[in-house]
């Protein structure tokens, strides 16, 4: 079982406000290490008490019905969330 993780309101605000100048360059350069560092920082990401069974999503390059299958995977994994948690 995995615990659901989510970003803090402060980080989300910063991410939205400064995306073009601060975060987009990391994605454009493909700097996966820096992106992982940002999303591993405990000041940015919190862990919920909600536990779910992690299942990998399907790639469209592997299966043309990936979108539908991924919706089903996410629904099954997270259907126990309340409206507020979602």
N, C-alpha and C positions, 0 to 999 in steps of 0.2 A: 504494500500500500504506500502511496505517496501523499504528502500533505500539499494542499493547494497553496500556491504562492501568488502574491499580488504586490503591485507597486504602491508606495505611499502616495498620498495626495500631493505632498510637496514635490516628490520626484516627477509625478505625472504632470504637474503644472510646469515644472522646469523643462521636461521633455517636449511638451507641446509648444511652449513659448520659444525655446531655443533650438528646436529641431534642426532648422536649416543651417544654423551657424555652428552648433556644438555636436550634433549627433549624425546628421546626414553625411558629413565628410568621412566618418568612420565606416558607414555602410558603403559609400562610394569607393573607398580604398580597400574594402573587404577586411577591415581590421577586426577579425573575430575575437582575438584575445582581449582587446580593449572593450568590446561590446560585452563579452562574458564577464569581464571585471566589473563593469557598470551594473549588470543585472545580477551579480553575485554579492554586491555590496549590501550589507545588512541595514544600512541607512536608506537604501532605495527599495529594497524588497522585504516584505514581511511574509511570515508563514502562518497560514490559517490552521485551525484545529480540524478543519474538514479533511477527511482522508478519502482518497479515491484510487481505483485501480488504473494505473497508467497503461495506455495502449498507444503504440505508435500510429501516427496518421499515415494515410496512403498517398503516394505521389501520383499525380496525374500522368506522369510519364510511364508509370507502371500499370495504371488502371484508369480507363476513361471515365469510370463511374466514381472516381476518387472523391469528388465533392459530396455526393450523397452518402458515401460510406463514412467520410470524415464527420459529417453532421451526426450520423448515427453513433459513431464512436464517442464524440464529445457529449452527446445527449446521455448516453448510457453511463459515462464516467461521472458526469456532473449533475445528474437529475436530482440528487439529494440536496442541492443548494436551495436555500430560501430565495425569494424574490430580492430581498435586501442584499444577500450575499452575492447573487448573480450580478 
